[in-house]
Amino acid sequence: MNSTTNPAQLVDPRALRIILRRLKVHASIGILPHETRLTQPLLCNADVWVLQDGPAHDRIGEVLDYRLVRETLVRCLTSGHTNLLETLTERAVSELCLLPHVTAVRLHIEKPNAFDDAEAVGIELLRHNPRTAPA
């Protein structure tokens, strides 16, 4: 995928997209000495595409509860130290792909305190769920 690819073209057009914006967590991330001793803020944006029937009876059990998306991200991002933001992003996307009916995930994670002269540095990853990919 190149930088001009529209992610919406890569997922099933029938899929519903759950959007989680500007989730803030404190995580142990980084290779620098101060990063291995202290947690630092991360800002996350997630798009999770799900392919499921709509809620016929307006009940939460009929859809993927977006609270589960948030809980999965928080748990994954805050469980222990990770050296690289790339590793953490891959791990979080893999965990999100395990949720029911998920067909694709785009996750953008930023370290807002990495540089004094930049607002943030980050990693973005778009993955199709291998469990739901067409044969």
N, C-alpha and C positions, 0 to 999 in steps of 0.2 A: 504494500500500500504506500503510495506517495503522499506528500503533504496536501495535494489538491483533491484526493479521493474523498468523496462524501460518504461518511460511515452509514448513512441511511440507505445507500445503494448496496451495502454489503449485508444487510439483514433482511429477513422476511418482511415484506410490506404489511403483513397482517399482524406483526408483533406490536405489542404495547411497550412503550418505553417508560421505565421508572427513572426519575431524575432526582438526584440528591446533590445539592449544591452547597459549597463552602463549609463542609463538615470540618470542624477543628478538633484535632486530637493532639496530645503531647506524647511523643514517641522517643525511644532510644534509637537514634539513627545517625550513622556517620562514621568516618574513619579518623577524624582528627581527635587529638587527646581530650579536648573539652567535650566533644560529642559523645565520647564513650562513657563519660562520667555523669552527664546531665541530659534530661529529656529536652526536646525542643518542639515547637509547634509545627504541625503539618496541616495544610489545607487541602481538602479532597473534593473533587467533583466526580460523580459517578453517573453513568448512563447504563442501565441494565434493561436489555430487551427480553421480554417474556412472550412466549407463544402459548396461549391458553384461551379457553372459552371465556367470554365475559361473565360477570356475576349475574346469574339468572335470578337469584333471590336476594341480591344486595347484602351478601354476607361475606365477611372477611375471609372465611375459610375457602371461598371460591377463587381467590386471587393470591398472588404473592404479596404478602404484607410488607410494605416498604420499611417498616420498623426492623424486619429481619435483615434487610439490606444494610441498614445503618449499624445494627448490632454486629453483623459479620465483619464489616469494615473496622469498627472500633476494636473488636477482639483481635483481629489479624494485625492491625497496625500498632497495637500497644503490647503485644505479647513478646517480650524479650528484645534484646538488641539485634539490630541488623546493620551491617556495614554500608550497603549500597541501596540507594533509593530505587534503582532498577530491580534489585532482588525483592524488595518489599512490594513494589508495584506488581510484579509477576505473581508473588504469593497471594496478594489480595485478590487479583483477578481470578486466579485458580479457585480460591475459596468461593467467590461469588458465582462462578460457573457451576458449583455444586448445588446451588439453590434450585428448587423445583421450577421447571419450565423455562429456565434461562437459556436463551439462544446465543446471546452475545453480550459482551461487557466492554465499555470504554471507561478507563479510570485515569484520572489526571491527579497527580499528587505534587504539591509544591512545598518547598522549604522556604518560608518567607524571611528567615533570619540568616540565610547562608552568606549573603554579601551585603555590605553597607551601601553599595552603589547600585543595587538592583532591587526591585520590589520582591522578586522571588526567583528561584530556579526550580524546575520541575521535570517530571517524566510523565508522558501520556502513553497509554497502551490500549489498543483495541484488539480484542480476541473473540473469535467465534468459539462457542462451546463445542468441543469435540464430541460430547455425548449427544448433541442434537443436530450435528451437521448432516446434511443430506448425503445419502450413499452414492 
